[in-house]
Amino acid sequence: MKINKEFWRNEIAHTLIVISLVILLGTIFSPAKVRGQESKLEQKRMQSLTNSQVIEALSSHNNKEAHKAVVEIMTRGEMMLPLLASCKGDSRYFYGYGLGDSEAAFIFPIPSSDEEENDGEYITIEVAALYLISLLSGIGIAD
């Protein structure tokens, strides 16, 4: 059986073109872009909440929602101070992230549930609120 070399060259070329197009389309419509759009929608939703609702979102078990609450509190600024102060004594766990310097090389441990005993290892809503108060009021605890 004689194999036509020209046929195989064309077949390989067509295959390479198809693979290139798939990669190009995958780059254009990547999940990262979709996640970025979802993130923007989530932040817009957070912006539509009242101040009290944003403070309540700080205690969400969803770490992304709790983080969005931190971002929104920092965006709203000093008007959030009285509500942050009302978190005094709130021993619920903070499940979010984003407190402190994003370049810092430390990680806050996150409990698996509210029933997990806290020996000082986990951050509570009260501690997260105090940290945010220090940032918003410029006290310098976070420096």
C-alpha positions as a LaTeX table, in Angstrom:
\begin{tabular}{lrrr}
\hline
Residue & $x$ (\AA) & $y$ (\AA) & $z$ (\AA) \\
\hline
Met1 & 0.00 & 0.00 & 0.00 \\
Lys2 & 1.43 & 3.30 & $-1.07$ \\
Ile3 & 1.05 & 6.25 & 1.37 \\
Asn4 & 0.54 & 9.66 & $-0.15$ \\
Lys5 & 3.00 & 12.01 & 1.65 \\
Glu6 & 1.14 & 15.11 & 0.45 \\
Phe7 & $-2.07$ & 13.83 & 2.06 \\
Trp8 & $-0.35$ & 13.36 & 5.43 \\
Arg9 & 1.27 & 16.80 & 5.28 \\
Asn10 & $-2.12$ & 18.38 & 4.66 \\
Glu11 & $-3.71$ & 16.28 & 7.41 \\
Ile12 & $-1.04$ & 17.31 & 9.92 \\
Ala13 & $-1.37$ & 20.96 & 8.89 \\
His14 & $-5.15$ & 20.82 & 9.33 \\
Thr15 & $-4.77$ & 19.17 & 12.72 \\
Leu16 & $-2.29$ & 21.82 & 13.86 \\
Ile17 & $-4.64$ & 24.58 & 12.69 \\
Val18 & $-7.55$ & 23.05 & 14.61 \\
Ile19 & $-5.42$ & 22.65 & 17.76 \\
Ser20 & $-4.24$ & 26.26 & 17.46 \\
Leu21 & $-7.82$ & 27.50 & 17.12 \\
Val22 & $-8.93$ & 25.49 & 20.15 \\
Ile23 & $-6.08$ & 26.93 & 22.23 \\
Leu24 & $-6.84$ & 30.46 & 21.00 \\
Leu25 & $-10.55$ & 30.14 & 21.79 \\
Gly26 & $-9.73$ & 28.61 & 25.16 \\
Thr27 & $-7.58$ & 31.63 & 25.95 \\
Ile28 & $-10.22$ & 34.11 & 24.86 \\
Phe29 & $-13.04$ & 32.42 & 26.76 \\
Ser30 & $-11.00$ & 31.22 & 29.72 \\
Pro31 & $-12.61$ & 30.36 & 33.05 \\
Ala32 & $-10.36$ & 32.99 & 34.65 \\
Lys33 & $-12.20$ & 35.71 & 32.76 \\
Val34 & $-15.53$ & 34.21 & 33.77 \\
Arg35 & $-14.36$ & 34.02 & 37.41 \\
Gly36 & $-13.24$ & 37.65 & 37.16 \\
Gln37 & $-16.69$ & 38.62 & 35.93 \\
Glu38 & $-18.32$ & 36.61 & 38.71 \\
Ser39 & $-16.05$ & 38.33 & 41.20 \\
Lys40 & $-17.11$ & 41.75 & 39.91 \\
Leu41 & $-20.76$ & 40.72 & 40.17 \\
Glu42 & $-20.23$ & 39.48 & 43.73 \\
Gln43 & $-18.57$ & 42.77 & 44.69 \\
Lys44 & $-21.42$ & 44.73 & 43.08 \\
Arg45 & $-23.86$ & 42.64 & 45.12 \\
Met46 & $-21.84$ & 43.44 & 48.23 \\
Gln47 & $-21.98$ & 47.16 & 47.36 \\
Ser48 & $-25.78$ & 47.00 & 47.30 \\
Leu49 & $-25.96$ & 45.72 & 50.90 \\
Thr50 & $-26.62$ & 47.98 & 53.85 \\
Asn51 & $-23.78$ & 48.66 & 56.27 \\
Ser52 & $-25.29$ & 46.21 & 58.78 \\
Gln53 & $-25.57$ & 43.51 & 56.12 \\
Val54 & $-21.92$ & 44.00 & 55.15 \\
Ile55 & $-20.90$ & 43.56 & 58.80 \\
Glu56 & $-23.01$ & 40.40 & 58.95 \\
Ala57 & $-21.32$ & 39.11 & 55.77 \\
Leu58 & $-18.03$ & 39.38 & 57.64 \\
Ser59 & $-19.15$ & 36.31 & 59.62 \\
Ser60 & $-20.05$ & 34.26 & 56.54 \\
His61 & $-18.71$ & 30.71 & 56.41 \\
Asn62 & $-18.06$ & 31.32 & 52.71 \\
Asn63 & $-14.48$ & 32.61 & 52.71 \\
Lys64 & $-14.96$ & 34.56 & 49.47 \\
Glu65 & $-18.02$ & 36.35 & 50.81 \\
Ala66 & $-16.24$ & 37.15 & 54.08 \\
His67 & $-13.32$ & 38.53 & 52.07 \\
Lys68 & $-15.65$ & 40.63 & 49.92 \\
Ala69 & $-17.08$ & 42.03 & 53.16 \\
Val70 & $-13.55$ & 43.05 & 54.26 \\
Val71 & $-12.99$ & 44.78 & 50.91 \\
Glu72 & $-16.36$ & 46.53 & 51.11 \\
Ile73 & $-15.74$ & 47.67 & 54.71 \\
Met74 & $-12.42$ & 49.17 & 53.67 \\
Thr75 & $-14.08$ & 50.82 & 50.66 \\
Arg76 & $-16.86$ & 52.37 & 52.74 \\
Gly77 & $-14.33$ & 53.64 & 55.23 \\
Glu78 & $-14.88$ & 55.41 & 58.56 \\
Met79 & $-18.67$ & 55.18 & 58.43 \\
Met80 & $-18.21$ & 51.48 & 59.26 \\
Leu81 & $-16.42$ & 52.15 & 62.57 \\
Pro82 & $-19.51$ & 52.16 & 64.84 \\
Leu83 & $-20.75$ & 48.88 & 63.37 \\
Leu84 & $-17.30$ & 47.32 & 63.62 \\
Ala85 & $-17.21$ & 48.39 & 67.27 \\
Ser86 & $-20.50$ & 46.58 & 67.79 \\
Cys87 & $-18.67$ & 43.31 & 67.02 \\
Lys88 & $-17.12$ & 43.46 & 70.50 \\
Gly89 & $-17.52$ & 40.06 & 72.13 \\
Asp90 & $-18.46$ & 38.30 & 68.88 \\
Ser91 & $-16.72$ & 34.96 & 69.29 \\
Arg92 & $-17.83$ & 33.52 & 65.95 \\
Tyr93 & $-14.94$ & 32.55 & 63.73 \\
Phe94 & $-13.74$ & 34.68 & 60.84 \\
Tyr95 & $-13.63$ & 32.41 & 57.78 \\
Gly96 & $-12.35$ & 35.01 & 55.35 \\
Tyr97 & $-8.97$ & 36.19 & 54.23 \\
Gly98 & $-7.49$ & 39.50 & 53.21 \\
Leu99 & $-6.66$ & 40.95 & 56.59 \\
Gly100 & $-3.26$ & 42.55 & 56.56 \\
Asp101 & $-0.67$ & 42.92 & 53.87 \\
Ser102 & $-1.39$ & 40.83 & 50.76 \\
Glu103 & 2.37 & 40.40 & 50.36 \\
Ala104 & 2.78 & 38.99 & 53.87 \\
Ala105 & 4.07 & 35.46 & 54.19 \\
Phe106 & 1.70 & 34.25 & 56.87 \\
Ile107 & $-1.60$ & 32.42 & 56.70 \\
Phe108 & $-4.47$ & 32.54 & 59.16 \\
Pro109 & $-5.76$ & 29.08 & 59.99 \\
Ile110 & $-9.47$ & 28.65 & 59.30 \\
Pro111 & $-11.55$ & 26.35 & 61.49 \\
Ser112 & $-13.54$ & 23.55 & 59.90 \\
Ser113 & $-16.67$ & 24.47 & 61.87 \\
Asp114 & $-17.97$ & 26.73 & 64.63 \\
Glu115 & $-17.88$ & 23.78 & 67.03 \\
Glu116 & $-14.10$ & 23.54 & 66.81 \\
Glu117 & $-12.47$ & 24.69 & 70.04 \\
Asn118 & $-10.48$ & 27.92 & 69.80 \\
Asp119 & $-7.26$ & 27.91 & 71.75 \\
Gly120 & $-6.28$ & 31.27 & 70.29 \\
Glu121 & $-5.34$ & 29.81 & 66.94 \\
Tyr122 & $-8.38$ & 31.11 & 65.06 \\
Ile123 & $-9.43$ & 34.67 & 64.41 \\
Thr124 & $-12.83$ & 35.67 & 65.71 \\
Ile125 & $-15.13$ & 38.29 & 64.27 \\
Glu126 & $-14.22$ & 40.53 & 67.21 \\
Val127 & $-10.50$ & 40.31 & 66.39 \\
Ala128 & $-11.11$ & 40.84 & 62.66 \\
Ala129 & $-13.28$ & 43.88 & 63.48 \\
Leu130 & $-10.60$ & 45.31 & 65.79 \\
Tyr131 & $-8.02$ & 44.90 & 63.07 \\
Leu132 & $-10.27$ & 46.66 & 60.54 \\
Ile133 & $-10.94$ & 49.44 & 63.07 \\
Ser134 & $-7.19$ & 49.92 & 63.45 \\
Leu135 & $-6.78$ & 50.20 & 59.69 \\
Leu136 & $-9.70$ & 52.57 & 59.21 \\
Ser137 & $-8.84$ & 54.84 & 62.11 \\
Gly138 & $-5.11$ & 54.90 & 61.37 \\
Ile139 & $-4.15$ & 53.77 & 64.84 \\
Gly140 & $-1.28$ & 51.79 & 63.42 \\
Ile141 & $-1.89$ & 48.38 & 64.96 \\
Ala142 & $-1.63$ & 46.93 & 61.47 \\
Asp143 & 1.70 & 48.63 & 60.72 \\
\hline
\end{tabular}
